Amino acid sequence: MQADKEWEHKILSDRVAEQQKKKKRSRRVIQKGGVLHVGEAWAQIAERDRKEAKEIQQKADFAAKKEASKAKKDLHQARIEARKAEKERIKMVRGLEAAREHVLIELYEPIPDLEKDA
């Protein structure tokens, strides 16, 4: 019962918030004081909408660029970790061979180098 009431409250609060946003969008101030002709008002509205669209596009471009940069950084870090693991594997195999101990077959399989794959 409590969860249902909380869920209903959330839905209603979301609706109220959406209505408030709609009111703000529909009643935006175009000009404060002075004479304003209809053509000028429409031009100002179009200009404001164009600027908002440009700003949204810039934010989307920035987010995409940031995501690509993060992916590139993660790939670079994975390459570093692969090289470290390969060095550690080689060191372990050489140490076991020098001690004339049994070396597992899996240790002879090289860890793939992401630099060469890319």
N, C-alpha and C positions, 0 to 999 in steps of 0.2 A: 504493500500500500504506500509506504513512504517513498519508495523508488518511483512509483507512478506519479505521485504528486510532484516530486522533484523534476521528473521528465516533462510533465505538463508545464511546470513553472519555467523551465528552460525554453520550451517551445514558445510560450507566450512572451518571454523576455526577448527572444530572438525576433519575433514579429514586431514588437514595439521598437526595437533598435532599428530594424529595417525601415519601418515607417518614418522614424526620425531622420534617417539618412535620405529618404525620398523627399521629405519636406525641405531639407537643407539644399538638395540638388535642384529642386524645382523653384526655389525662392532665392537663388543666388543674386546678389546685388550686381547690377551692370554698371550703374553710374550713381554717384552721390551728388545731388544738387545739379542745377543747370538744366539746359534744354537738351533733350535727347530725341532724335528722330528715329523712326522705326528702322530705316535702312542702316543707320549707324549702330543701333542696338543689335540687329542681326549680325552685322559685321563683327562687333565686339564679342558676341556669343560664339561665332564661328572661330574667331581668333583664340579665344579662351579654350574652346574644345580642342583646337589644333595643338595648342601648347600642352594641354593635359595628355593628349594622345602621344605627343612627342616625349613627355616625361615618363609615361608608362612604358613606352618602347625603350627608352634609355635604361630604365630600371631592369627591364627584361634582358636587354643586351648585357648589362653589367652582371646580372645573376648568371647568365649563360657563360660569360667570360670567367667569372669566379669559379663556376663548376668545372669548366675545362681546365683551369689552372690547378684546381684541387686534384683532378684526375691525373694530370701530368705529374704533379708532386707525389701522389700516391704510387704511380708507376715507377718513378725514379727511386722512391724509397724501397719498393719491392725489388728492384734491380740490385740495389745495394745489399739488401738482406740475402738475396740469392747468391751474390758473389761471396759474402761472408760465409754462408753455409757451405759453398763449394770449397772454399779454403779450409774450413774446419773439417770437411769430409776427407780431403786430400791429406791433411795433417794426421787425421786418425788412421787412415789406411797405411800411411808410411810408418807411423809409430807401431802399429800392429805387425806390419811386415818386418820391421827392424827387430822387434821382440820375438819374431818367429811364432806369433800366435795365430789362431784361426781368424780369418777375416770373412765376415758375412758377405754373401754375393751381392746383397743390396747396396753395400758400401762401394762396390765397383761401378755402380751406375752413376754417371755424373748428374749433378743438379743442373737443369737447363739454364743457360744464360739468357736472360730476357733482352739483353742488349743485341745479341745476334739474331734473336727472333724478330725484333722490331724492324 
